[in-house]
């Protein structure tokens, strides 16, 4: 006979307390019907701890076994079995039926909270309306094809898009290698067991793509296949696919002057065919009536506060103040599908980057983590700062409610992290146009903080009402 005990069945709650040496001790609060057995064992342990004779050691071992039996007897006698089929629900998490077969990460409270709202107002570049890549195949289209967005609270693991924002004035690189209008989804395919499939859509139009280079690339690497929904279609030739790692299929669709590049690792050929048909129909619709970037929002019973989009708080003016040049008219955005959870506290994350083209030498990035209230944000900010290597942390007093500069000792990545109310913000920039700085680490840190502080202070002002 074997016995398997799940401690979570016996523990009512867990909390943590700090002891004198600065360490944390976990305090487990047992459900009432198990407390007697534990109390007996604790008393006996204490008594025989004081009795280190040979007799005492023997009796201690005896009573350890005895008290364990008392505990198990208490579990058996006083336990109240659940009704057949009854399932204890976790109040910190939302169970979505469509995700029931997905191995959802413990950091995810609600795997399907993302809401992408249509935007009828098209963005123009050089006077021409732009077809947004994420509108060619939307997250709703993927769902209809039985493909779910990866359940993750970290944005870059789910959905990223680069799109024209209609604000910045810089020029774009027109080569086809430039991801000027791109959308990338990470998916749970039909297996549902892992994040194992993805699909990427790029859109090329004459206003921002070298058409001669595009035509040459299609002629060289693709073969024409039957039209899809009346739209010209091409598939990458098999001999050209040898350079690709893994199993991917690669297509080009052309409707008038619009070319869509669809690159996917989705295994099910029927799903791929269905999505290509969707994309072809959509290209016709968007050629006639382009739409703007979909608006991001979240709806979940476990997150009552508003969503914070970091792209709403940085812009071309900040980029100019930092680098002295205009950002290009593109924004790269990382979007999560899920509400996250840590220690029963819920949050939403978002990433945003502005860049300078054509060389991409200068980048300004901002990441936000929005909590439901200021108290929770302050607690996690404090704990997060403790986890950073102490030698690399530098307090900054002039930004928001709390701020510090830190460098990751492993990869050298750095950030200026600050809190404004219920929102934690991480900012950094890279300027590859500058020559290598021979200054010390301390001097480099001071220069970075000095350059980024005015931008961070401006962000704090814009977040006053969040």
C-alpha positions in Angstrom: 0.0 0.0 0.0 1.3 3.5 -0.8 0.2 6.8 0.6 0.4 10.1 -1.3 -0.4 13.4 0.5 -0.9 16.7 -1.2 0.1 19.4 1.3 -2.1 21.9 -0.5 -5.1 19.8 0.6 -4.2 20.5 4.3 -2.8 24.1 4.2 -5.4 26.8 4.6 -3.1 29.7 3.8 0.6 30.8 3.7 2.2 34.0 4.8 5.8 35.2 5.2 7.4 37.0 8.1 10.9 38.5 8.5 13.1 37.3 11.4 16.1 39.0 13.0 18.7 37.9 10.5 16.8 39.3 7.6 15.6 36.0 6.2 11.9 35.2 5.5 10.1 32.4 7.2 7.0 30.8 5.7 4.1 30.5 8.1 1.7 27.7 7.1 -1.9 28.0 8.5 -3.5 24.5 8.6 -7.1 23.9 8.1 -8.7 23.4 11.6 -9.3 19.7 11.4 -5.5 19.0 11.1 -4.2 21.4 13.7 -4.5 18.9 16.7 -2.1 16.4 15.2 0.5 19.1 14.3 0.2 20.6 17.8 0.9 17.1 19.4 4.0 16.6 17.3 5.3 20.1 18.0 5.1 19.6 21.7 6.8 16.2 21.7 9.6 17.6 19.4 10.2 20.4 21.8 10.3 18.1 24.9 12.7 15.5 23.4 14.9 18.3 21.9 15.9 18.9 25.5 16.6 15.2 26.2 19.8 14.2 24.4 20.4 10.9 26.3 20.4 7.6 24.5 16.9 7.0 26.0 15.8 10.4 24.8 16.9 9.8 21.3 15.2 6.5 21.2 11.9 8.0 22.5 12.1 10.9 20.2 12.2 8.6 17.2 9.3 6.6 18.6 7.2 9.7 19.2 8.0 11.2 15.7 6.5 8.0 14.3 3.6 8.2 16.8 2.9 11.9 16.1 2.9 11.2 12.4 0.3 8.5 12.9 -1.7 11.0 15.0 -1.6 13.5 12.2 -2.7 11.0 9.6 -5.5 9.8 11.9 -6.6 13.4 12.4 -6.7 13.8 8.6 -8.8 10.7 8.3 -11.2 11.3 11.2 -11.9 15.0 10.8 -11.6 15.4 7.1 -14.7 16.3 5.2 -14.4 14.9 1.7 -15.6 17.0 -1.2 -18.7 16.0 -3.1 -17.9 14.0 -6.2 -17.1 16.3 -9.0 -16.6 19.3 -6.7 -13.6 21.4 -7.5 -12.1 24.1 -5.3 -11.8 27.3 -7.4 -8.8 29.6 -7.0 -10.2 33.1 -6.5 -6.9 34.5 -8.0 -7.4 32.8 -11.4 -9.9 32.6 -14.2 -10.6 29.3 -15.9 -11.2 29.8 -19.6 -12.9 26.8 -21.2 -11.0 27.2 -24.5 -7.7 27.0 -22.5 -8.6 23.9 -20.4 -6.1 21.7 -22.3 -3.3 24.3 -22.1 -0.5 24.0 -19.5 -1.0 27.6 -18.3 2.0 29.1 -16.4 1.6 29.8 -12.7 2.2 33.5 -13.3 -1.0 33.7 -15.4 -4.2 34.7 -13.7 -6.4 35.0 -16.7 -5.1 33.6 -20.0 -7.5 35.3 -22.3 -8.0 38.8 -21.1 -6.8 40.7 -24.2 -9.4 42.6 -26.2 -8.3 44.2 -29.6 -10.8 46.8 -30.7 -11.1 47.8 -34.4 -9.8 51.2 -35.4 -11.5 52.7 -38.4 -9.1 55.6 -38.7 -6.3 54.7 -41.1 -2.8 56.1 -40.6 -1.1 57.8 -43.5 2.6 57.8 -44.5 3.6 60.2 -47.2 0.0 60.9 -47.9 -0.9 57.3 -48.5 -3.1 55.2 -46.1 -1.2 52.2 -44.6 -2.6 48.7 -44.4 -1.7 47.4 -40.9 -0.1 43.9 -40.8 -2.1 42.8 -37.7 -5.3 43.6 -39.6 -4.5 41.2 -42.4 -4.8 38.3 -39.9 -6.2 39.3 -36.6 -6.3 37.5 -33.3 -10.0 36.9 -33.8 -9.2 35.2 -37.2 -6.7 32.9 -35.4 -9.3 32.0 -32.8 -11.8 31.1 -35.5 -9.1 28.8 -37.0 -8.7 27.1 -33.6 -5.4 28.8 -32.8 -5.1 30.5 -29.4 -2.7 33.2 -28.4 0.0 31.9 -26.1 -1.1 32.3 -22.4 1.6 34.6 -21.0 1.7 37.8 -19.0 5.0 38.8 -20.6 4.3 40.8 -23.8 7.2 39.7 -26.1 6.2 36.0 -25.6 2.7 36.6 -27.1 2.3 39.3 -29.7 4.5 42.0 -31.1 3.7 44.5 -33.9 5.6 47.3 -35.6 3.3 49.8 -37.2 3.0 53.4 -38.4 1.8 55.7 -35.6 1.2 58.7 -37.8 3.1 61.0 -35.5 6.9 60.8 -35.9 8.6 62.5 -38.8 11.7 60.5 -39.5 12.3 58.5 -42.7 12.1 54.7 -42.9 14.5 52.2 -44.5 12.7 51.0 -47.7 14.6 47.8 -48.1 12.6 44.6 -47.8 14.7 43.4 -44.9 13.3 46.2 -42.8 10.3 45.2 -40.6 8.4 48.4 -41.2 4.9 46.9 -41.0 5.0 43.6 -39.1 2.8 41.5 -36.9 3.9 38.3 -35.0 1.8 36.0 -32.9 2.9 33.1 -30.7 0.2 30.4 -30.5 -1.1 27.3 -28.9 -1.9 25.1 -31.8 -4.4 22.2 -31.8 -2.1 20.2 -29.5 -2.6 23.0 -26.8 0.1 21.5 -24.7 2.9 24.0 -25.4 3.7 27.2 -27.1 4.7 25.5 -30.3 3.5 27.5 -33.3 3.7 31.0 -34.6 2.7 33.2 -37.5 4.3 36.4 -38.8 2.8 38.9 -41.3 4.7 41.6 -43.1 3.0 44.1 -45.4 4.9 46.0 -48.2 3.5 49.0 -50.0 5.1 51.5 -52.4 5.2 54.4 -49.9 7.7 52.5 -47.7 9.1 49.6 -49.7 11.5 49.4 -52.7 9.2 47.8 -55.3 12.0 46.8 -57.6 13.8 44.9 -54.8 10.5 43.3 -53.8 9.8 42.0 -57.3 13.3 40.6 -57.7 13.1 38.8 -54.3 9.8 37.2 -55.3 11.1 36.1 -58.7 14.2 34.7 -57.2 12.8 32.7 -54.3 9.1 32.1 -54.9 7.0 30.1 -57.3 3.5 31.1 -58.4 0.7 29.0 -57.1 -3.1 29.1 -57.8 -4.7 32.4 -56.9 -6.4 32.5 -53.5 -9.8 34.2 -53.4 -8.8 36.1 -56.6 -5.5 37.3 -55.1 -2.1 36.4 -56.6 -0.3 33.9 -54.5 3.3 32.7 -54.3 5.0 30.0 -52.1 8.7 29.8 -51.4 10.4 27.2 -53.6 11.4 24.0 -51.7 15.1 24.4 -52.5 15.0 27.9 -50.9 13.4 26.5 -47.8 16.6 24.6 -46.9 18.0 27.7 -45.2 15.0 27.8 -42.8 15.3 26.1 -39.4 12.4 24.0 -38.2 9.2 23.5 -40.2 7.9 26.7 -41.7 5.9 27.6 -44.7 6.4 30.9 -46.5 3.9 32.7 -48.8 3.4 36.0 -50.6 0.0 37.4 -51.5 -0.4 40.4 -53.8 -3.5 42.5 -54.2 -2.9 45.5 -56.4 0.1 47.4 -54.9 -0.1 45.6 -51.6 2.1 42.6 -50.8 1.6 40.5 -47.7 4.3 38.1 -46.6 3.0 35.3 -44.4 5.5 33.1 -42.6 4.3 30.4 -40.3 5.2 27.2 -38.3 1.6 26.1 -38.0 1.6 22.4 -38.8 -2.0 21.8 -39.8 -2.2 22.4 -43.5 -6.0 23.0 -43.4 -5.5 25.7 -40.8 -2.8 27.4 -43.0 -5.0 27.2 -46.1 -7.9 28.7 -44.1 -5.7 31.6 -42.8 -4.4 32.3 -46.3 -8.0 32.6 -47.6 -8.8 34.9 -44.7 -5.7 37.0 -45.5 -6.6 37.2 -49.2 -10.2 38.3 -48.5 -8.9 40.9 -46.0 -6.4 42.4 -48.4 -9.2 43.1 -50.8 -11.2 44.8 -48.1 -8.2 46.8 -46.8 -7.3 47.9 -50.3 -10.7 49.5 -50.6 -10.9 50.7 -47.0 -7.7 50.7 -44.9 -8.0 50.7 -41.1 -5.8 51.8 -38.3 -3.9 49.8 -35.7 -6.3 48.0 -33.5 -6.7 49.5 -30.0 -5.5 47.3 -27.1 -7.6 46.8 -24.0 -8.2 44.1 -21.4 -11.3 42.7 -19.8 -11.0 40.3 -16.8 -12.9 39.7 -13.5 -9.5 39.6 -11.7 -8.3 43.0 -12.8 -10.5 45.9 -12.0 -8.1 48.8 -12.7 -7.4 50.4 -16.1 -4.8 49.1 -18.6 -1.7 51.2 -19.1 -0.3 51.4 -22.6 3.3 52.5 -22.5 3.1 53.8 -26.1 0.7 56.5 -24.8 3.4 58.0 -22.6 6.5 58.3 -24.9 6.7 60.0 -28.3 8.8 61.8 -30.9 9.3 64.8 -28.6 11.0 62.6 -26.0 13.1 60.9 -28.7 14.2 64.3 -30.0 15.1 65.5 -26.5 17.2 62.4 -26.0 19.0 62.0 -29.3 18.5 65.3 -31.1 16.8 63.6 -34.1 13.3 62.5 -35.1 12.2 58.9 -34.5 11.0 57.1 -37.5 7.2 57.0 -37.9 7.1 53.4 -36.5 6.3 52.0 -33.0 7.2 48.5 -31.9 4.8 47.2 -29.3 4.8 44.1 -27.1 1.3 43.0 -26.1 0.5 40.3 -23.5 -2.6 38.0 -23.7 -3.0 37.6 -20.0 -3.4 39.1 -16.6 -0.4 38.1 -14.5 -0.4 37.1 -10.8 2.3 37.2 -8.1 1.5 36.5 -4.5 -2.2 36.9 -5.3 -1.6 40.4 -6.7 -2.6 41.0 -10.3 -0.8 43.0 -13.0 -0.7 43.9 -16.7 2.5 44.4 -18.7 3.2 46.3 -21.9 6.3 47.2 -23.9 6.9 50.0 -26.4 10.0 51.1 -28.4 10.8 54.1 -30.7 13.7 53.9 -33.1 15.7 55.9 -35.6 16.1 54.6 -39.2 17.7 53.7 -41.5 20.5 52.2 -39.4 18.5 51.7 -36.2 21.3 53.2 -34.3 19.2 54.8 -31.6 16.4 53.2 -29.6 14.2 54.4 -26.7 12.3 51.7 -24.9 9.7 51.7 -22.1 8.0 48.8 -20.2 5.1 49.2 -17.8 3.7 47.0 -15.2 0.3 48.2 -13.9 -1.1 46.9 -10.6 -4.6 47.4 -9.3 -3.6 49.9 -6.6 -0.6 52.0 -5.4 0.0 50.0 -2.2 0.5 46.7 -4.2 2.7 48.5 -6.7 4.9 49.9 -3.9 5.3 46.5 -2.3 6.4 44.7 -5.5 8.6 47.6 -6.5 10.4 47.3 -3.1 10.8 43.6 -3.5 12.0 43.9 -7.1 14.7 46.3 -6.1 15.9 43.8 -3.4 16.4 41.1 -6.0 18.8 43.2 -8.0 22.5 42.8 -7.3 23.2 45.4 -4.6 26.5 46.6 -6.2 24.7 47.6 -9.4 21.8 49.5 -7.8 21.9 53.3 -7.6 19.1 55.2 -6.0 17.6 58.1 -8.0 15.7 60.7 -6.0 14.1 63.0 -8.5 11.7 60.7 -10.4 8.2 59.6 -9.3 7.5 58.0 -6.0 10.7 55.8 -6.0 13.4 55.2 -8.6 16.7 53.4 -9.1 19.2 52.6 -11.8 20.5 49.1 -12.2 22.8 47.0 -14.4 22.3 43.3 -14.9 25.6 41.7 -13.9 25.1 38.8 -16.3 24.2 40.3 -19.6 25.1 44.0 -19.0 21.5 45.2 -19.7 20.6 48.3 -17.8 17.5 50.2 -17.0 16.1 53.2 -15.0 13.2 51.8 -13.0 10.7 54.0 -11.3 7.2 53.9 -9.8 4.4 56.4 -10.3 1.3 55.5 -8.3 0.2 52.0 -9.2 2.5 51.8 -12.3 6.1 50.5 -12.4 8.1 51.7 -15.4 11.4 50.5 -16.8 13.1 52.8 -19.3 16.4 52.4 -21.3 18.0 53.6 -24.5 20.7 52.6 -26.8 22.8 54.9 -28.9 25.0 53.0 -31.3 25.9 56.2 -33.2 28.3 57.1 -30.4 31.8 55.9 -30.2 32.7 53.5 -27.4 32.8 55.3 -24.1 36.1 54.8 -22.2 34.6 56.1 -19.0 34.2 54.0 -15.8 31.0 52.2 -15.1 30.1 54.8 -12.5 30.6 57.6 -14.9 28.6 55.8 -17.6 25.8 55.3 -15.2 25.8 59.0 -14.3 25.6 60.0 -17.9 22.7 57.6 -18.6 20.8 58.8 -15.6 21.4 62.4 -16.6 20.2 61.9 -20.1 17.1 59.9 -19.3 15.9 61.7 -16.2 14.1 64.6 -18.0 12.3 62.0 -20.2 11.3 59.9 -17.1 10.1 63.0 -15.3 7.9 63.9 -18.3 6.4 60.4 -18.2 5.7 60.8 -14.5 3.7 64.0 -15.2 1.7 62.3 -17.9 0.8 59.5 -15.5 -0.4 61.7 -12.7 -4.0 60.6 -13.3 -3.5 56.9 -13.9 
